[in-house]
Amino acid sequence: MEQAIISGTGIFIPPFSISNAELVASFNQYVRQFNEAHEAEIEAGQTQPLEGSSEEFILKASGIENRYVWEKSGILDPERMCPMIPERDNSEPSVQCEMATQAAAQALTDAAKSPQEIDGVLVACSNMQRPYPAMAVEIQAALGMEQGYGFDINVACSSATFGIEIAANAIRAGTAKALLVISPEITSGHLNFRDRDSHFIFGDVCTAVVVEAATKNSAGFDIVSTKLRTQFSNNIRNNFGFLNRADETGIGKKDKLFVQNGRSVFKEVVPMVAAHILEHCEELDWAPETLKRLWLHQANLGMNQLIAKKVLGHVASDTEAPVILNEFANTSSAGSIIAFHRHHSDVEAGDRGVICSFGAGYSIGSILVQKRD
């Protein structure tokens, strides 16, 4: 059986960033306009006034300080509060394809691979631009690949780790020699920027990972083991889809965008993820204290700190559980891969680590890796 390895990673960062201060200013302007426009209804008790946001609230609730976005002006316009991303002609590359080819090029360079050496493309992300044709097939063509295949998968924030397992299994089975797992996330498109509890959560980005069969001289990380779990929950949900048009009464409802019960998610997901990682390590007789690094999904700083503490048995240092959330915000499936991309160069031969993502579903994916000699 072939040994699957992670041999290269890449990232595309959109050209615009939005600070907490900018986001708060826009949101509070919207709140003032709403409260003024509904002053009579508010005084009569018929409408609840909206509450403003603050930089302190966002930082305390999430640990987020900044986020990158594909388009900025529409998000910060109190009259719109939604990105302005014009539809492209079918003859043009889609937005996600454009992001993906740039992240993929970086990952291929990192792995010393050409597109002609890749057997398939897996697009693994939460937010798909369209149902079909698959983004992966479009990206395959854009990379100049005349060989192989492509398909899309969606397991919300866990999509990248699920994609890595699928790729690793293909390598182990001998049906492929090298695959790209790409996560082009435009999360700003599904976020309700008028919702105080979530308007700050997400950012846009694209990551790419090369998974290939090891050779004698291969560098990178052995994929020692993978473990996936799902458990249904309504606590994180997005009901936008093609059936919306079949029921006019549902158009415009809040749940057609991202909605979550944050307190329940925190309470339920933290112990699930910690137990999942510990069980996975136990299956391989990996003692938690032998883990050099935890590359965790980047959704909430408090969640990551508590998960790391439960796994390691102590408060994790920034080196043990690196954080990129403050700069990127929650980038859904890409978060744990950004952490790995940014924070693996100092890992030494033989060191062990866990790439773990978790999110809507609930879904959890863990990848146990070890730096190659």
Backbone torsions as a table, in degrees:
resi	resn	phi	psi	omega
1	MET	NA	133.7	-179.1
2	GLU	-68.4	146.4	174.2
3	GLN	-90.4	120.8	177.9
4	ALA	-86.1	138.4	179.0
5	ILE	-132.5	156.5	166.2
6	ILE	-93.7	114.6	-174.4
7	SER	-109.5	-11.4	-179.3
8	GLY	-163.7	148.0	176.1
9	THR	-135.6	155.5	177.9
10	GLY	-149.0	162.9	-178.3
11	ILE	-146.0	141.4	168.5
12	PHE	-115.1	124.1	178.5
13	ILE	-108.5	123.3	-180.0
14	PRO	-58.2	160.4	-172.9
15	PRO	-76.5	-13.9	-175.5
16	PHE	-113.8	145.6	173.9
17	SER	-126.8	153.7	178.3
18	ILE	-129.4	122.0	177.9
19	SER	-81.8	163.9	175.2
20	ASN	-58.2	-38.6	-178.7
21	ALA	-61.2	-44.1	179.6
22	GLU	-64.4	-43.4	-177.9
23	LEU	-65.3	-41.3	-179.8
24	VAL	-65.7	-41.9	-179.8
25	ALA	-60.1	-43.8	179.5
26	SER	-66.6	-46.1	-178.3
27	PHE	-63.0	-43.9	-177.9
28	ASN	-68.5	-31.2	174.1
29	GLN	-64.8	-42.1	176.2
30	TYR	-61.1	-42.7	-179.9
31	VAL	-61.4	-44.8	179.3
32	ARG	-61.3	-43.9	-179.4
33	GLN	-64.6	-40.7	179.8
34	PHE	-65.1	-48.1	-177.9
35	ASN	-64.0	-37.0	177.5
36	GLU	-67.9	-41.3	-178.8
37	ALA	-68.9	-24.5	-177.4
38	HIS	-115.2	27.9	-175.1
39	GLU	-58.3	-43.7	-177.4
40	ALA	-65.1	-43.9	-179.9
41	GLU	-66.4	-35.5	178.6
42	ILE	-66.5	-44.0	179.8
43	GLU	-65.1	-31.2	-180.0
44	ALA	-83.8	-2.0	-179.9
45	GLY	77.6	13.7	-178.3
46	GLN	-88.6	-20.1	-179.0
47	THR	-136.5	138.2	176.8
48	GLN	-82.4	131.9	176.9
49	PRO	-67.9	149.0	176.9
50	LEU	-82.8	148.6	179.8
51	GLU	-103.3	138.5	179.9
52	GLY	-72.8	167.5	177.9
53	SER	-108.4	176.1	178.0
54	SER	-155.8	157.5	177.2
55	GLU	-62.1	-38.3	-179.0
56	GLU	-65.4	-41.5	178.9
57	PHE	-61.6	-45.9	-178.2
58	ILE	-63.1	-47.2	-177.5
59	LEU	-64.1	-41.9	-179.8
60	LYS	-67.7	-38.9	-176.1
61	ALA	-75.3	-27.3	-169.6
62	SER	-136.1	-29.0	-171.4
63	GLY	85.9	4.2	-178.2
64	ILE	-85.3	136.6	176.8
65	GLU	-119.7	-22.4	-171.9
66	ASN	-156.0	162.4	171.3
67	ARG	-152.8	149.9	175.3
68	TYR	-98.7	144.0	-178.6
69	VAL	-138.1	152.7	177.8
70	TRP	-66.3	-37.8	-179.0
71	GLU	-141.9	137.3	-169.5
72	LYS	-108.3	-44.7	-166.9
73	SER	-61.8	-41.6	-179.1
74	GLY	-64.4	-34.2	179.6
75	ILE	-65.7	-39.4	-176.1
76	LEU	-88.8	-1.3	177.7
77	ASP	-82.9	112.0	-177.3
78	PRO	-58.9	-21.0	178.7
79	GLU	-81.7	-16.4	-175.5
80	ARG	-119.8	-59.1	179.3
81	MET	52.3	50.8	179.2
82	CYS	-162.8	139.2	-179.8
83	PRO	-63.4	148.8	175.4
84	MET	-101.3	100.5	-178.0
85	ILE	-125.1	94.2	-176.5
86	PRO	-61.0	144.1	174.1
87	GLU	-65.0	144.1	179.7
88	ARG	-101.3	154.2	175.0
89	ASP	-62.4	148.6	-178.0
90	ASN	-62.0	-17.3	178.5
91	SER	-83.3	-9.6	-179.4
92	GLU	-96.9	154.9	174.0
93	PRO	-63.0	139.9	175.8
94	SER	-68.7	163.9	179.4
95	VAL	-59.6	-45.8	-178.9
96	GLN	-65.8	-34.1	175.9
97	CYS	-64.8	-41.2	179.9
98	GLU	-62.6	-44.5	176.6
99	MET	-61.5	-46.2	-171.7
100	ALA	-66.0	-39.8	-177.6
101	THR	-65.6	-32.3	179.0
102	GLN	-73.7	-41.8	176.3
103	ALA	-65.8	-40.7	-179.5
104	ALA	-64.0	-40.2	179.6
105	ALA	-60.4	-40.7	178.9
106	GLN	-66.6	-42.3	179.4
107	ALA	-65.2	-40.2	178.9
108	LEU	-64.2	-41.3	176.6
109	THR	-62.2	-43.6	179.7
110	ASP	-61.1	-35.0	-179.0
111	ALA	-90.7	-0.8	-176.7
112	ALA	56.7	45.8	-179.4
113	LYS	-122.8	151.3	171.7
114	SER	-103.3	159.2	177.3
115	PRO	-57.1	-30.0	-179.3
116	GLN	-69.7	-12.6	178.0
117	GLU	-97.1	3.2	-179.9
118	ILE	-98.6	131.4	-177.1
119	ASP	-90.7	-17.6	-178.9
120	GLY	-169.2	158.9	179.3
121	VAL	-122.4	125.8	174.7
122	LEU	-112.8	116.1	172.0
123	VAL	-91.1	116.5	-175.2
124	ALA	-124.4	101.9	-177.3
125	CYS	-158.5	169.6	-177.7
126	SER	-81.3	-35.7	-167.0
127	ASN	-115.4	100.4	-179.2
128	MET	-91.2	133.1	-177.9
129	GLN	-68.1	-29.2	-179.1
130	ARG	-157.5	161.6	176.9
131	PRO	-71.9	-39.6	-177.3
132	TYR	-164.3	157.2	-4.4
133	PRO	-63.0	156.1	-176.3
134	ALA	-57.8	138.8	175.1
135	MET	-57.6	-35.7	-178.3
136	ALA	-61.3	-37.7	-179.8
137	VAL	-70.4	-38.0	176.5
138	GLU	-63.9	-43.4	179.5
139	ILE	-65.0	-40.0	176.5
140	GLN	-54.5	-45.9	179.2
141	ALA	-67.5	-41.5	-178.7
142	ALA	-64.1	-29.4	178.1
143	LEU	-79.9	-5.3	-179.9
144	GLY	81.7	20.6	-179.9
145	MET	-84.9	114.1	174.9
146	GLU	-92.2	-7.6	-179.0
147	GLN	-108.7	167.1	169.5
148	GLY	82.0	-155.6	-171.0
149	TYR	-151.6	171.1	175.0
150	GLY	-152.4	146.6	173.4
151	PHE	-155.6	158.8	-178.3
152	ASP	-103.2	145.5	171.8
153	ILE	-135.5	149.9	-179.4
154	ASN	-137.5	111.1	171.2
155	VAL	-127.7	41.0	-179.7
156	ALA	54.5	-135.2	-173.2
157	CYS	-66.7	-14.3	179.1
158	SER	-92.9	4.8	-171.9
159	SER	-55.9	-42.1	-175.5
160	ALA	-64.7	-44.1	-179.4
161	THR	-69.5	-35.3	174.6
162	PHE	-63.9	-40.7	178.0
163	GLY	-63.3	-38.6	178.9
164	ILE	-65.5	-38.7	176.9
165	GLU	-63.8	-43.5	178.7
166	ILE	-59.4	-43.9	179.0
167	ALA	-63.8	-45.1	-179.5
168	ALA	-62.5	-39.5	178.7
169	ASN	-65.7	-36.4	176.9
170	ALA	-64.8	-39.2	177.4
171	ILE	-64.4	-47.8	-178.4
172	ARG	-61.6	-36.5	-178.4
173	ALA	-78.4	-12.7	179.7
174	GLY	83.1	12.4	179.6
175	THR	-87.6	-7.6	176.6
176	ALA	-153.1	153.6	177.0
177	LYS	-103.7	-29.5	-179.4
178	ALA	-155.7	137.3	-178.5
179	LEU	-137.3	152.8	173.6
180	LEU	-106.5	130.3	172.0
181	VAL	-112.6	115.7	-171.3
182	ILE	-121.3	136.7	-178.2
183	SER	-126.0	85.1	179.0
184	PRO	-87.7	100.4	-174.0
185	GLU	-104.7	114.8	170.3
186	ILE	-108.2	74.8	-174.9
187	THR	-72.5	-19.7	-179.9
188	SER	-64.0	-21.2	-179.5
189	GLY	-73.7	-23.9	-177.3
190	HIS	-107.4	5.3	-175.6
191	LEU	-94.2	135.7	176.3
192	ASN	-87.4	97.9	-177.4
193	PHE	-73.5	-0.1	175.3
194	ARG	-100.2	4.5	-179.7
195	ASP	-102.0	116.2	-174.5
196	ARG	-59.4	-36.3	-174.4
197	ASP	-76.4	-14.5	-175.8
198	SER	-137.0	0.1	-171.9
199	HIS	-64.3	-14.7	-175.0
200	PHE	-104.6	-2.9	-163.2
201	ILE	-71.5	-44.4	-163.0
202	PHE	-106.5	158.7	173.2
203	GLY	-142.8	164.1	-177.6
204	ASP	-100.5	147.7	179.4
205	VAL	-174.5	170.2	170.3
206	CYS	-141.8	133.2	175.6
207	THR	-118.5	158.6	177.4
208	ALA	-142.2	142.2	-179.8
209	VAL	-132.0	132.8	172.2
210	VAL	-96.1	122.2	174.8
211	VAL	-113.2	124.6	-176.5
212	GLU	-144.0	169.4	176.3
213	ALA	-77.5	134.0	-178.0
214	ALA	-72.8	146.2	168.4
215	THR	-116.6	177.4	-175.8
216	LYS	-56.7	-36.4	-174.6
217	ASN	-106.0	13.5	-177.1
218	SER	-65.8	138.5	172.0
219	ALA	-101.7	163.9	177.7
220	GLY	124.4	-149.1	-175.9
221	PHE	-124.1	126.2	171.4
222	ASP	-66.2	132.7	169.7
223	ILE	-85.7	96.8	-172.8
224	VAL	-74.8	-39.0	-177.9
225	SER	-162.5	152.0	175.6
226	THR	-130.6	149.6	-179.0
227	LYS	-148.2	127.4	-177.9
228	LEU	-120.7	148.9	175.7
229	ARG	-150.1	141.1	172.4
230	THR	-132.3	148.6	177.4
231	GLN	-150.1	121.8	-171.2
232	PHE	-65.4	136.0	175.5
233	SER	-152.4	144.5	176.2
234	ASN	-93.3	4.7	-172.1
235	ASN	-73.6	-17.0	171.0
236	ILE	-131.4	123.5	-170.9
237	ARG	-152.6	151.8	170.9
238	ASN	-146.0	116.2	-174.3
239	ASN	-99.3	14.0	-180.0
240	PHE	-71.4	132.5	179.8
241	GLY	-175.2	178.6	-172.4
242	PHE	-69.6	-18.2	178.7
243	LEU	-80.6	-9.5	179.3
244	ASN	-57.3	-38.0	-177.4
245	ARG	-67.9	-15.1	-178.9
246	ALA	-84.7	-2.9	178.8
247	ASP	-141.0	96.3	-176.4
248	GLU	-60.6	-25.9	-178.3
249	THR	-69.0	-17.7	-178.0
250	GLY	-92.7	-10.1	-175.6
251	ILE	-65.2	129.6	176.4
252	GLY	88.2	-1.6	179.0
253	LYS	-67.3	150.9	-175.2
254	LYS	-58.8	-35.3	-174.6
255	ASP	-76.8	5.3	171.8
256	LYS	-82.1	-4.2	171.7
257	LEU	-116.4	-178.6	178.7
258	PHE	-62.5	129.1	173.0
259	VAL	-137.2	146.8	176.7
260	GLN	-152.8	156.1	169.3
261	ASN	-100.9	89.6	-170.0
262	GLY	-58.6	-41.7	-177.8
263	ARG	-65.4	-41.7	178.9
264	SER	-67.0	-39.5	178.2
265	VAL	-59.1	-48.5	180.0
266	PHE	-58.7	-48.4	-175.3
267	LYS	-64.7	-37.4	-174.2
268	GLU	-90.6	-37.8	-172.2
269	VAL	-77.3	-40.3	-176.9
270	VAL	-53.6	-54.5	179.7
271	PRO	-65.3	-33.1	178.4
272	MET	-62.5	-46.4	-177.0
273	VAL	-67.8	-46.0	179.8
274	ALA	-59.5	-44.4	178.8
275	ALA	-64.4	-39.1	179.8
276	HIS	-60.8	-47.6	-179.7
277	ILE	-64.1	-45.7	-178.9
278	LEU	-63.5	-40.6	177.1
279	GLU	-63.9	-41.2	-179.9
280	HIS	-63.3	-44.9	178.4
281	CYS	-63.7	-39.7	-179.0
282	GLU	-63.8	-35.1	179.1
283	GLU	-60.7	-27.1	-180.0
284	LEU	-105.7	7.6	-175.8
285	ASP	57.9	37.0	174.2
286	TRP	-93.9	109.6	175.5
287	ALA	-68.1	138.2	-178.8
288	PRO	-53.2	-34.3	-177.9
289	GLU	-69.9	-10.2	177.5
290	THR	-88.6	-3.1	-179.5
291	LEU	-79.2	121.3	178.3
292	LYS	-75.6	-35.8	-172.5
293	ARG	-154.0	145.2	171.5
294	LEU	-114.2	114.4	175.0
295	TRP	-99.4	93.5	-171.6
296	LEU	-96.6	156.6	170.4
297	HIS	-54.1	140.7	-173.0
298	GLN	-108.7	81.2	179.8
299	ALA	-111.2	-38.2	-174.0
300	ASN	-156.5	128.3	-175.6
301	LEU	-61.3	-42.7	-179.7
302	GLY	-61.8	-40.7	178.2
303	MET	-61.2	-47.8	-178.3
304	ASN	-63.2	-41.1	179.8
305	GLN	-63.4	-41.4	-178.5
306	LEU	-71.4	-41.0	177.4
307	ILE	-61.0	-47.0	-179.2
308	ALA	-61.3	-40.0	179.7
309	LYS	-65.2	-41.4	178.9
310	LYS	-65.7	-35.3	-178.7
311	VAL	-77.1	-48.0	-173.8
312	LEU	-85.7	-20.2	-179.0
313	GLY	85.2	6.8	177.0
314	HIS	-156.3	167.0	177.2
315	VAL	-65.1	123.3	-175.2
316	ALA	-75.9	141.5	173.1
317	SER	-78.4	167.6	177.1
318	ASP	-63.0	-26.0	177.9
319	THR	-75.1	-40.5	-178.5
320	GLU	-70.2	-36.9	-179.2
321	ALA	-136.5	78.5	-174.1
322	PRO	-63.0	147.6	-178.0
323	VAL	-116.6	128.3	172.0
324	ILE	-119.2	-0.4	-177.6
325	LEU	-57.8	-38.6	-177.1
326	ASN	-60.2	-34.8	-178.7
327	GLU	-88.5	-39.2	-170.4
328	PHE	-103.4	-15.3	-169.6
329	ALA	64.4	-165.8	178.1
330	ASN	-78.2	117.1	179.1
331	THR	-109.4	27.2	177.2
332	SER	55.2	-126.9	-172.3
333	SER	-62.9	-20.2	-175.6
334	ALA	-81.4	-15.1	-169.5
335	GLY	-58.7	-51.4	-178.7
336	SER	-66.2	-29.7	179.8
337	ILE	-73.8	-36.6	173.9
338	ILE	-61.3	-45.0	179.1
339	ALA	-58.6	-44.0	178.6
340	PHE	-65.6	-45.4	-179.3
341	HIS	-58.7	-43.1	-175.8
342	ARG	-80.4	-25.3	-168.2
343	HIS	-133.0	55.2	173.7
344	HIS	-132.2	-6.9	-174.7
345	SER	-67.0	-24.2	-179.0
346	ASP	-91.9	-1.2	178.2
347	VAL	-73.3	132.4	-174.4
348	GLU	-98.3	164.0	-178.9
349	ALA	-54.6	131.8	-179.8
350	GLY	90.7	-15.8	-179.9
351	ASP	-67.2	145.3	-178.2
352	ARG	-108.7	152.2	177.0
353	GLY	-158.0	170.2	-179.7
354	VAL	-128.9	126.5	167.8
355	ILE	-98.5	120.7	-175.6
356	CYS	-136.6	131.1	175.6
357	SER	-124.7	157.3	-177.4
358	PHE	-159.5	148.8	-179.2
359	GLY	177.4	-149.9	-174.1
360	ALA	-55.5	146.2	-177.3
361	GLY	143.8	-68.4	-3.8
362	TYR	-67.8	151.7	176.4
363	SER	-134.9	142.5	177.5
364	ILE	-137.6	132.9	174.0
365	GLY	-132.1	128.3	177.6
366	SER	-124.3	137.9	179.4
367	ILE	-122.1	113.6	175.8
368	LEU	-87.5	122.7	-176.0
369	VAL	-125.5	156.9	177.1
370	GLN	-140.7	131.6	-178.2
371	LYS	-65.8	132.2	-177.8
372	ARG	-74.0	150.3	176.9
373	ASP	-69.5	NA	NA
